[in-house]
Amino acid sequence: MRVFLLWSEEMTGRIILIGSLIRGVLCGFNIRQPNNLEVLSGSCAFIPCTFDIDPKYNNDLTVGARRLWYKDEFTDRKVFDSRTPRTGVLNGTIFGNARDKNCTTRFHCVTQKDTGKYYFRLEGKNNLRFNYAKLQLNVNDSPPKPKVSIYKQQQEVVEGTTVILRCSAKMFCSTHPPALIWSTSSIVSIREQQRQNQSDLISDLDFNVTHQHNRVNLTCMISYQLQNRNTSARDSITLNVQYAPKNTSVFVSTSDCVLEGRSVSLTCSSDGNPAVINFTWYRDTEGHLKHLRTGPNLIFNKTTPKHSGRYHCTAHNKHGNRTSDTILLNITYATKISQSSCRRSDIITCFCEVDGNPVPTLEWRLSGRRVLNSTSTSIFQEQLGDTNFRTTLTFNQTLTDTPTLQCVSSNSYGSVRQEFQELQPPPSRLDVLSLLAGVVISVIVMLIVGIVSLFCMRRSNCKPSQRDSTGLVMNAAVLDNGDVSVNKSMYSSTEAITHQNLFIIAPLTLQTLKRRHVRKKTSHSPQITLKSDITLQM
């Protein structure tokens, strides 16, 4: 029966406590404190706390009103009394006074066995008695991790801006604050500011970010010095710095020299955040940029010499763009003769225009022998481009020479030659006129010799010279009336001669003509007279 009464009294007390809590909330009794409190074993437990009372009890609340803490176990147990703060189960300090409605308390050197639910009780004059709501106190053996974050929750950390990193850590005993240390391997010129209150230690870092800070890890470590041990905890953050493309470059799938006909691929790469996905290709053509295409790769499946040139790419993202250095794509090929010609006059001028990569060599060969610069030959070379040039050969040539001229070019991929025929120059207009003049003079000389011979036969019976010389062929005829026609020059005879054609090699003497005439007219000797008009026609 006695046990039943004890149980009844305990139950009654609990019911009264619950009733007083409900009544307190309804009648203006309130408390502001954390619902849960995490603390470190061997350190302090700091409880920020303020309370309110029903206004009708204001006169009963004095400066010295008792402020007590109870631990809610199987039986409520008083663990702290503001009147004897250092003699209770929990040794501690309560701040301010009751009249200020302050219940902030710090318990010293808590251990894991102090984990549990606690509530604050206020006892003033007269009927001022009230138990406030409970809080959960958890005593841990290891410290909580500090929290590292970007201050003000910047949406993007962009290169060139200032970023503030904040590390906040719990401080359990303000009398023995922990040590907070930042660590990083690549950031310099950091400004740090630290501040603390009763429950938190805060450190702010601010610095100007560059692309080199992207993916850099920063660590904040908090170290606690306890009564009989030291312990620490840390937290880290990895920076995500956004920046325009950097280190844009072009790579060639093979060496810079690509043999004609083979395939080659050019790849553009760049470092940027966000990652670069837009690339534009250009070719530098005589100082003017020619847009080719977009994309990270530029592919030539079958190369030709026209693909040789300077190329670069430009990388883009939302923060800007960056252009690569120019690379030279070098297409190699065997030498070719693109043009050749000869011009003939008093001198012969020939040229060969060759193209090849590597740049070819060129030499002239006349009748199989190499031609060099000399007093009678001149060789001039003119550069037309990076891989092609023209060589001009000028030399004197006589009419009787019939040489074979060759232009021979070669490089490491092959050789080629061009042959020029019929180098003998055609007769000039002056030469033709000279030849005609010579013919006319020869005919005149021949006629004069013939006339002189006739006179010698008729008057002096002198024999004309039998000497013949090389001359031209002329037509002669003896007519029926005795006339002799030589290239339409007329000769006369006293006796009739039967018409026939004669072919005489000039100079033809009248003696020879007389002999042929005698064979036809044997009855008497011929007598030939010269008409007064002589006409020459070529």
C-alpha positions, 0 to 999 in steps of 0.5 A, a space after each residue: 500500500 505504501 508503494 502504491 502511495 509513492 507511485 501515486 505521488 510521483 505520478 501526481 508530481 508529473 501531472 502537476 509538472 505537465 500542467 504547469 508547462 501547459 499553463 505556462 505556455 498559455 499564460 506567458 511562460 516561455 523559454 528560448 533555448 536549443 532543442 538539441 545541443 552537441 558538446 565535446 567530452 572533456 570540454 564545456 557545454 554552453 547553453 544560450 537561454 532566455 525566458 519569459 514569465 506571466 506578467 502578473 508575476 513580475 513583482 515576484 521575480 527578483 534579481 536573486 531568484 533561483 535558477 536551477 537545472 534538472 536532469 530528467 531521468 527516472 527521477 528528476 535530479 537537480 544538477 545545478 543551482 545558481 546559488 551554489 554553482 560550483 557544488 552541484 552535480 554539474 559545475 558551471 556558471 549561469 550568466 546575468 541575473 534572474 531579473 534580466 530573464 537570463 538563463 544562459 549557462 555553461 557547464 564545465 568539463 562534461 563527460 559522456 555520462 552527462 548525456 540526457 534531457 535537461 530542463 530549466 526551473 525558475 523559483 521566485 517569491 511567493 507562488 512564482 514556480 515554473 518548470 520550462 521545456 526540456 532540451 537534449 544534451 549530447 556529449 560526444 567523444 570526437 569534435 564536430 567538423 567545422 563547416 567551410 562554405 562560400 560566403 554569401 552563396 555566390 552563384 558563380 566564382 569567376 576569374 578576376 573576382 573576389 571570393 570569401 570562404 568562411 570556416 565556422 567551428 563550434 567553440 565549447 569553452 570561450 576560456 579555452 578557445 580552439 585553434 583554427 588553421 587554413 591550409 592550401 598549397 597554391 593560393 597566395 596573398 590570402 587575407 584572413 579575419 577571425 572572430 568568436 562568440 560564446 559558441 562559435 569561432 569564425 574565420 573568413 578568407 578573401 582573395 582574388 581568384 584566377 583560373 589557377 585556383 580552379 579545382 584547388 582544395 582548401 582545408 579548415 582544421 579546428 584543434 581543441 585542447 582538453 584537460 587530458 587530451 587534444 583532438 581536432 576535426 577538419 573540413 574541405 572545399 574544392 573551388 570551382 572557378 569559371 574562366 574563359 578558354 586558356 592554352 588553346 593549341 592545335 595538334 597534327 595527327 602526323 608530323 608537320 610534313 605530310 606526303 601528297 595524297 595521304 590523310 591528315 587531321 588537325 585537332 584543336 584543344 583548349 582549357 576552359 570552365 565551363 568546358 570548351 565545346 565550340 571551336 572555329 577553324 581559320 586559314 591565313 591566306 596572304 594575310 587574310 583569314 578564311 573561315 573553314 569550319 567549326 568543330 574540334 577537328 579539321 580533316 583532309 582525307 586526301 591532301 594536295 599541295 593546295 592544302 599547304 598553309 597556316 592554320 589556327 583555331 579559336 575556342 569559345 565559351 560563355 566567358 570569352 574566347 582564345 585563339 591558338 598559335 598558327 601552325 604550318 601544314 606542310 604537304 610534300 610532293 615530287 617536283 613538277 614543271 608547270 610551264 616551259 618555253 623557248 623564244 628564238 631570235 639572234 639569241 635563244 631565251 628559254 625558261 622553265 617554271 618548277 614547283 616541288 616540296 621540298 624546294 627542287 633543284 634545277 639545271 640546264 643541259 645543252 647536248 647532254 652537258 650542264 650549262 653554267 653562267 658564262 660570257 656566252 650564257 646567262 642563267 637567271 632565277 626568279 622566286 615565285 613562291 615558297 615552293 616554286 621558281 622560274 629559271 631563264 637561260 639566254 645564250 647565243 647560237 649559230 645557224 649550223 648548230 642543232 643542239 638538244 636543250 634540257 631543263 632538269 629538276 629534282 627533289 627527294 620525291 622524284 625528278 622531271 625533265 623538259 626537252 626543247 627541239 629545233 633551236 636553230 633560229 629561222 631566217 630573218 627578213 634581212 637574211 632573205 633580202 640579202 639572199 635575193 640581192 645576191 641572186 640578182 647580182 649573180 644574174 647581172 654578172 652572168 649576163 655581162 660575162 655573156 655579152 663580153 664573150 659574144 663581142 670577143 667571138 665576133 670581133 676578136 675571135 677571143 675565146 671566152 673563159 671556160 671556167 664555170 662557177 656555182 650559180 642559179 638555174 635559168 631557162 633559155 630558148 632558141 626561137 625559129 626567128 633566130 632569137 635567143 631567150 634567156 630569162 626573157 632576155 632576147 638574143 638575135 641571129 642572122 639565120 633562122 633557128 628551130 625553136 627548142 628549150 635549153 636549160 643553162 647553168 649560169 654563168 652560161 658563155 656565148 661560146 657554149 650557146 654558139 656550139 649548140 646552135 652550130 649543131 642545128 645549123 651546119 651549113 654556115 657559121 652563126 652570127 648573133 647580135 644583141 638586142 638593145 633591151 635586156 630585161 631581168 625578172 626573178 
